[in-house]
Amino acid sequence: MKQYFLYLVPTILFLLTVPAHAYLDPGTGSIILQAILGFIAASIATLSFYWNKVKLFFIKLIKKNNK
C-alpha cells in the first residue's frame, strides 16, 4: 500500500498542474544570487569569529596545563 501511495501522489500532482504564466525579470535572478552570496559571507564571518574564540580557549587551556 505504501509503495502504491508513493507513485500515486506524484502522478496526481503532475496531472493537476496548470501553467503559471509568470515572468521573472533579470533583476530577480541577481537579487536571489546576491542573497545567496550574502548568506555565505555572513556564515563564513560568523564561523571565523567563533573559531577564534574556540582557538583562544584551547590555547589558554594548554598554557594553564603547562604551568
Secondary structure, DSSP 4 states (H G I P E B T S, - for coil): -HHHHHHHHHHHHHHT---------HHHHHHHHHHHHHHHHHHHHHHHHHHHHHHHHHHHHHHHHH-
